[in-house]
Structure formats: structure tokens, C-alpha cells
Amino acid sequence: ARRLQTAGVGRGSLVGLYLNRSVALVEGALGVWKAGCAYVPLDPDFPPSRLQFMAQDAGLAAVITER
């Protein structure tokens, strides 16, 4: 939550979660909620063009992913 807020993502923003199903996904969702944002699930199995469309259409303020 702090990292999102430090990055300038505020209440009501949409944040993409580009993570495989794991503990990191749950942690990411909790961090997004704690920051006052909502998340948009981005499935890593989707084609890149679909993910790009989803991110642009939703107007994501940030995307959380693994390194």
C-alpha cells in the first residue's frame, strides 16, 4: 500500500495485478485495497495484445507484477 501511495496512486485508482495465482496475488490485492484502490486482474496467460487493450481501456494507474 505504501509503495502505491509513494508512486502517486491514490484513492479510487485502478491498479492492474499481473501475477500468477500465488501468495503474491493475495498480498497484492490486500495492498491495493489498503491503499484505497481497486484492482483489475490481468491473467499472465492472455496474449500481450489483449493485456494491453485491458490496461488501456481500464486506465490503470499502475501494474503490480513479479520481477
WODA-V36497 format. One record per backbone hydrogen bond with DSSP energy under -0.5 kcal/mol. NH is the residue of the N-H (numbers start at 1). CO is the residue of the C=O. Records with the same first field share a line. If there is no record, write none. Layout:
BEGIN
NH=CO ; CO
END
This chain:
BEGIN
5=1
6=2
7=3
8=5
9=4
10=8
12=36
13=10
15=38
16=62
17=40
18=16 ; 64
19=17
22=20
25=22
26=22
27=23
28=24
29=25
30=26
31=27
32=28
33=29
34=30
35=31
36=33
37=32
38=13
40=15
42=17
43=41
46=43
50=47
51=47
52=48
53=49
54=50
55=51
56=52
57=53
58=54
59=55
60=55
61=14
62=14
64=16
66=18
END
